[in-house]
Amino acid sequence: MPTKTCYNSAHRHLIRGDIEFSYKKLSLGYTVYYGSWAEKIPEIFTLASFLFGYDFNAYQREHINGDWVMDGRLAYELSNKIKLSFIAKNLTNRIYAQRPGIMEPPRNFTLQLRIKL
């Protein structure tokens, strides 16, 4: 009986890092992510890119060295129970996909208010 192979778009190299500095009620954080190009791409993507007029090979050539994505955050603790944060995701506005065919969101900003009850 033949074995069933499972599609795996795993990256050969992954780097994730996060650092945060706090001083009194203020904190500043930075997150970095690197993912190398997923090497195992199913043939269905070649067919789908042809059907929908998307040049998947051009995307692969542009991202063959992988993608670095950076996030930042700034937070202020208004009280012991209330914290206000400004979060910036994908600071460089990089067009990237962690999994083939699923594009990640562009740069976005979030204002967050956390209240502990």
N, CA, C and O of each residue as an XYZ file, in Angstrom:
468
protein
N       0.849     -1.180      0.000
C       0.000      0.000      0.000
C       0.895      1.244      0.000
O       1.786      1.361      0.841
N       0.664      2.175     -0.939
C       1.518      3.368     -0.987
C       1.268      4.262      0.223
O       0.155      4.357      0.739
N       2.338      4.908      0.649
C       2.196      5.827      1.780
C       1.728      7.178      1.278
O       2.074      7.596      0.174
N       0.963      7.835      2.069
C       0.422      9.146      1.714
C       1.408     10.210      2.182
O       1.757     10.261      3.361
N       1.854     11.050      1.268
C       2.772     12.110      1.654
C       1.976     13.357      1.994
O       0.976     13.673      1.350
N       2.423     14.032      2.981
C       1.740     15.240      3.441
C       2.510     16.451      2.947
O       3.739     16.481      3.011
N       1.794     17.444      2.457
C       2.437     18.683      2.015
C       2.994     19.398      3.231
O       2.301     19.588      4.231
N       4.243     19.786      3.131
C       4.879     20.511      4.215
C       5.627     21.696      3.630
O       6.620     21.511      2.927
N       5.172     22.900      3.903
C       5.843     24.088      3.375
C       6.799     24.654      4.417
O       7.010     25.865      4.481
N       7.369     23.787      5.222
C       8.236     24.245      6.302
C       9.434     25.009      5.764
O      10.007     24.661      4.732
N       9.788     26.037      6.473
C      10.974     26.812      6.144
C      12.190     26.076      6.694
O      12.133     25.474      7.766
N      13.264     26.130      5.966
C      14.495     25.510      6.453
C      15.057     26.323      7.619
O      15.592     25.759      8.573
N      14.933     27.655      7.540
C      15.476     28.525      8.576
C      14.398     29.453      9.109
O      13.685     30.098      8.341
N      14.285     29.514     10.418
C      13.357     30.426     11.095
C      14.101     31.128     12.220
O      14.840     30.502     12.980
N      13.897     32.417     12.315
C      14.452     33.185     13.428
C      13.324     34.033     13.982
O      12.622     34.718     13.238
N      13.159     33.982     15.270
C      12.176     34.840     15.937
C      12.849     35.455     17.159
O      13.538     34.774     17.919
N      12.639     36.727     17.326
C      13.227     37.401     18.478
C      12.307     38.486     18.989
O      11.552     39.094     18.230
N      12.379     38.717     20.275
C      11.559     39.755     20.894
C      12.348     40.347     22.044
O      12.930     39.622     22.851
N      12.363     41.657     22.114
C      13.053     42.330     23.204
C      12.166     43.471     23.690
O      11.485     44.127     22.903
N      12.189     43.692     24.998
C      11.377     44.774     25.560
C      12.157     45.447     26.677
O      12.765     44.789     27.520
N      12.124     46.774     26.663
C      12.747     47.575     27.704
C      11.649     48.311     28.457
O      10.726     48.858     27.854
N      11.759     48.317     29.768
C      10.776     49.022     30.588
C      11.496     49.975     31.530
O      12.548     49.656     32.084
N      10.910     51.138     31.695
C      11.409     52.115     32.648
C      10.206     52.774     33.302
O       9.432     53.486     32.662
N      10.076     52.517     34.580
C       8.928     52.993     35.346
C       7.635     52.544     34.665
O       7.374     51.343     34.609
N       6.824     53.453     34.153
C       5.529     53.079     33.562
C       5.566     52.963     32.039
O       4.545     52.677     31.412
N       6.725     53.180     31.449
C       6.865     53.176     29.997
C       7.610     51.917     29.542
O       8.582     51.502     30.173
N       7.154     51.324     28.460
C       7.870     50.174     27.903
C       7.928     50.289     26.382
O       7.017     50.816     25.743
N       9.022     49.781     25.823
C       9.279     49.828     24.393
C       9.695     48.423     23.966
O      10.592     47.826     24.560
N       9.031     47.897     22.924
C       9.316     46.534     22.490
C       9.541     46.438     20.997
O       9.060     47.265     20.222
N      10.284     45.408     20.606
C      10.632     45.184     19.202
C      10.613     43.682     18.946
O      11.160     42.906     19.730
N       9.984     43.276     17.850
C       9.915     41.877     17.465
C      10.435     41.732     16.048
O      10.144     42.558     15.183
N      11.206     40.681     15.813
C      11.731     40.417     14.471
C      11.455     38.956     14.127
O      11.516     38.074     14.984
N      11.151     38.727     12.858
C      10.873     37.378     12.357
C      11.573     37.223     11.013
O      11.490     38.102     10.156
N      12.258     36.107     10.837
C      12.835     35.772      9.542
C      12.394     34.370      9.165
O      12.491     33.440      9.965
N      11.915     34.228      7.956
C      11.579     32.912      7.437
C      12.188     32.759      6.063
O      11.939     33.573      5.174
N      12.995     31.708      5.880
C      13.562     31.463      4.554
C      12.448     30.994      3.620
O      11.338     30.695      4.060
N      12.753     30.936      2.353
C      11.763     30.518      1.369
C      11.347     29.080      1.639
O      12.195     28.218      1.865
N      10.047     28.820      1.616
C       9.551     27.451      1.780
C       9.957     26.655      0.542
O       9.603     27.020     -0.579
N      10.685     25.588      0.743
C      11.268     24.857     -0.384
C      10.313     23.873     -1.044
O      10.438     23.601     -2.238
N       9.382     23.347     -0.304
C       8.461     22.358     -0.867
C       7.158     23.042     -1.240
O       6.291     23.261     -0.394
N       7.033     23.373     -2.508
C       5.842     24.059     -3.007
C       5.061     23.069     -3.867
O       5.613     22.531     -4.826
N       3.805     22.819     -3.551
C       3.021     21.874     -4.352
C       2.814     22.372     -5.786
O       2.744     23.576     -6.034
N       2.722     21.459     -6.689
C       2.514     21.797     -8.101
C       1.188     22.524     -8.329
O       1.035     23.233     -9.324
N       0.240     22.356     -7.424
C      -1.064     23.013     -7.571
C      -0.906     24.534     -7.622
O      -1.718     25.217     -8.246
N       0.140     25.074     -6.968
C       0.360     26.514     -6.992
C       0.762     26.989     -8.384
O       0.387     28.083     -8.806
N       1.527     26.162     -9.094
C       1.892     26.512    -10.465
C       0.650     26.555    -11.335
O       0.479     27.475    -12.136
N      -0.210     25.569    -11.182
C      -1.458     25.535    -11.946
C      -2.360     26.705    -11.566
O      -2.908     27.376    -12.441
N      -2.517     26.952    -10.276
C      -3.384     28.044     -9.817
C      -2.859     29.394    -10.290
O      -3.639     30.258    -10.690
N      -1.547     29.581    -10.247
C      -0.994     30.860    -10.689
C      -1.233     31.065    -12.188
O      -1.455     32.191    -12.633
N      -1.190     29.986    -12.958
C      -1.487     30.086    -14.392
C      -2.954     30.436    -14.616
O      -3.269     31.308    -15.425
N      -3.856     29.753    -13.898
C      -5.291     29.980    -14.074
C      -5.720     31.391    -13.693
O      -6.602     31.971    -14.326
N      -5.085     31.948    -12.642
C      -5.479     33.265    -12.146
C      -4.577     34.385    -12.653
O      -4.737     35.541    -12.259
N      -3.630     34.047    -13.525
C      -2.781     35.074    -14.121
C      -1.774     35.673    -13.158
O      -1.373     36.825    -13.329
N      -1.356     34.920    -12.150
C      -0.385     35.414    -11.172
C       0.954     34.743    -11.443
O       1.010     33.527    -11.629
N       2.015     35.506    -11.466
C       3.350     34.961    -11.727
C       3.994     34.530    -10.414
O       4.757     35.280     -9.805
N       3.674     33.311     -9.988
C       4.189     32.768     -8.736
C       5.713     32.653     -8.777
O       6.377     32.844     -7.758
N       6.266     32.343     -9.943
C       7.717     32.224    -10.074
C       8.409     33.566     -9.857
O       9.499     33.608     -9.287
N       7.798     34.657    -10.299
C       8.370     35.992    -10.071
C       8.395     36.296     -8.578
O       9.380     36.832     -8.070
N       7.307     35.955     -7.869
C       7.272     36.157     -6.412
C       8.391     35.348     -5.760
O       9.082     35.841     -4.868
N       8.567     34.111     -6.207
C       9.607     33.260     -5.632
C      10.997     33.856     -5.884
O      11.838     33.847     -4.985
N      11.246     34.365     -7.073
C      12.546     34.968     -7.371
C      12.808     36.193     -6.489
O      13.935     36.407     -6.044
N      11.771     36.995     -6.237
C      11.928     38.199     -5.412
C      12.145     37.872     -3.938
O      12.750     38.662     -3.212
N      11.661     36.723     -3.492
C      11.717     36.374     -2.069
C      12.585     35.145     -1.813
O      12.455     34.511     -0.766
N      13.453     34.803     -2.737
C      14.247     33.586     -2.623
C      15.169     33.611     -1.394
O      15.531     32.553     -0.879
N      15.547     34.786     -0.928
C      16.399     34.897      0.258
C      15.595     34.986      1.551
O      16.166     35.229      2.614
N      14.294     34.796      1.475
C      13.460     34.842      2.670
C      12.971     36.244      2.984
O      13.207     37.186      2.228
N      12.291     36.363      4.100
C      11.687     37.637      4.491
C      11.987     37.977      5.942
O      11.845     37.142      6.835
N      12.402     39.215      6.159
C      12.545     39.767      7.500
C      11.328     40.651      7.763
O      11.009     41.528      6.960
N      10.661     40.423      8.871
C       9.485     41.212      9.239
C       9.706     41.744     10.656
O      10.138     41.009     11.544
N       9.403     43.039     10.858
C       9.643     43.678     12.151
C       8.385     44.347     12.682
O       7.620     44.951     11.929
N       8.185     44.232     13.970
C       7.061     44.871     14.661
C       7.624     45.713     15.808
O       8.714     45.438     16.309
N       6.883     46.726     16.215
C       7.292     47.546     17.345
C       6.096     47.893     18.213
O       4.956     47.874     17.750
N       6.357     48.205     19.456
C       5.272     48.586     20.363
C       5.788     49.556     21.428
O       6.947     49.508     21.842
N       4.903     50.417     21.842
C       5.177     51.398     22.876
C       3.984     51.372     23.816
O       2.840     51.471     23.372
N       4.242     51.239     25.109
C       3.137     51.135     26.067
C       3.389     52.040     27.272
O       4.527     52.286     27.673
N       2.295     52.519     27.824
C       2.354     53.340     29.036
C       1.319     52.822     30.018
O       0.152     52.642     29.672
N       1.750     52.588     31.226
C       0.866     52.076     32.281
C       0.239     53.275     32.998
O       0.893     53.972     33.774
N      -1.045     53.491     32.715
C      -1.743     54.629     33.311
C      -1.989     54.423     34.802
O      -1.956     55.372     35.585
N      -2.236     53.178     35.180
C      -2.400     52.795     36.583
C      -2.074     51.308     36.686
O      -1.664     50.689     35.704
N      -2.255     50.736     37.876
C      -1.979     49.307     38.055
C      -2.907     48.436     37.212
O      -2.574     47.290     36.908
N      -4.056     48.965     36.835
C      -5.041     48.178     36.102
C      -5.274     48.637     34.664
O      -5.990     47.968     33.918
N      -4.692     49.751     34.263
C      -4.945     50.286     32.926
C      -3.628     50.520     32.193
O      -2.717     51.169     32.707
N      -3.550     49.979     30.989
C      -2.348     50.125     30.164
C      -2.754     50.518     28.743
O      -3.648     49.909     28.155
N      -2.098     51.531     28.203
C      -2.355     52.009     26.846
C      -1.141     51.665     25.982
O      -0.005     51.972     26.346
N      -1.390     51.026     24.835
C      -0.299     50.590     23.964
C      -0.531     51.045     22.530
O      -1.663     51.110     22.049
N       0.569     51.355     21.866
C       0.562     51.626     20.430
C       1.410     50.528     19.796
O       2.577     50.360     20.148
N       0.824     49.783     18.863
C       1.485     48.626     18.259
C       1.564     48.828     16.747
O       0.567     49.158     16.105
N       2.746     48.630     16.191
C       2.951     48.715     14.747
C       3.419     47.352     14.253
O       4.462     46.858     14.680
N       2.652     46.748     13.356
C       2.992     45.437     12.796
C       3.537     45.632     11.384
O       3.066     46.498     10.646
N       4.527     44.826     11.013
C       5.139     44.857      9.683
C       5.636     46.275      9.365
O       5.202     46.893      8.392
N       6.539     46.769     10.191
C       7.028     48.146     10.084
C       7.560     48.518      8.705
O       7.377     49.654      8.269
N       8.202     47.608      8.022
C       8.778     47.913      6.707
C       7.766     47.744      5.579
O       8.092     47.968      4.413
N       6.553     47.354      5.918
C       5.471     47.150      4.943
C       5.867     46.132      3.872
O       5.569     46.303      2.690
N       6.531     45.093      4.306
C       7.024     44.037      3.416
C       5.870     43.171      2.927
O       5.017     42.766      3.717
N       5.843     42.888      1.635
C       4.873     41.943      1.090
C       5.497     40.567      1.240
O       6.551     40.292      0.666
N       4.849     39.699      2.011
C       5.431     38.384      2.266
C       4.332     37.371      2.549
O       3.179     37.719      2.803
N       4.732     36.113      2.495
C       3.809     35.010      2.776
C       4.550     33.982      3.625
O       5.581     33.459      3.202
N       4.040     33.691      4.808
C       4.656     32.655      5.627
C       4.355     31.282      5.061
O       5.150     30.353      5.205
N       3.206     31.157      4.418
C       2.834     29.924      3.717
C       2.508     30.297      2.288
O       1.845     31.306      2.051
N       2.961     29.505      1.329
C       2.712     29.849     -0.076
C       1.223     30.053     -0.375
O       0.381     29.236     -0.004
N       0.925     31.155     -1.048
C      -0.446     31.437     -1.455
C      -1.264     32.194     -0.432
O      -2.382     32.614     -0.733
N      -0.738     32.384      0.779
C      -1.481     33.107      1.815
C      -0.668     34.341      2.196
O       0.269     34.258      2.990
N      -1.032     35.474      1.627
C      -0.293     36.706      1.875
C      -0.600     37.239      3.268
O      -1.739     37.191      3.733
N       0.430     37.742      3.916
C       0.288     38.332      5.246
C      -0.163     39.785      5.112
O       0.026     40.395      4.059
N      -0.754     40.344      6.164
C      -1.282     41.714      6.060
C      -0.177     42.765      5.919
O       0.948     42.551      6.370
N      -0.502     43.903      5.293
C       0.469     44.992      5.174
C       0.657     45.673      6.529
O       0.087     45.253      7.536
N       1.457     46.716      6.533
C       1.708     47.465      7.773
C       0.376     47.906      8.370
O      -0.523     48.354      7.658
N       0.268     47.771      9.678
C      -0.931     48.273     10.341
C      -0.578     48.771     11.725
O       0.417     48.356     12.319
N      -1.409     49.664     12.227
C      -1.200     50.279     13.530
C      -2.410     49.994     14.407
O      -3.551     50.023     13.946
N      -2.144     49.722     15.664
C      -3.215     49.419     16.611
C      -3.011     50.240     17.877
O      -1.899     50.339     18.397
N      -4.083     50.816     18.356
C      -4.084     51.483     19.652
C      -4.875     50.582     20.582
O      -6.050     50.309     20.334
N      -4.244     50.119     21.648
C      -4.849     49.125     22.528
C      -4.969     49.675     23.939
O      -4.026     50.259     24.471
N      -6.123     49.486     24.533
C      -6.350     49.853     25.927
C      -6.672     48.576     26.681
O      -7.655     47.899     26.377
N      -5.840     48.243     27.669
C      -6.048     47.031     28.475
C      -6.499     47.436     29.874
O      -5.889     48.281     30.529
N      -7.580     46.809     30.304
C      -8.108     47.067     31.648
C      -8.224     45.747     32.379
O      -8.924     44.842     31.924
N      -7.542     45.626     33.514
C      -7.629     44.418     34.327
C      -8.800     44.567     35.296
O      -8.898     45.548     36.034
N      -9.672     43.586     35.276
C     -10.830     43.638     36.173
C     -10.599     42.801     37.410
O     -11.469     42.727     38.277
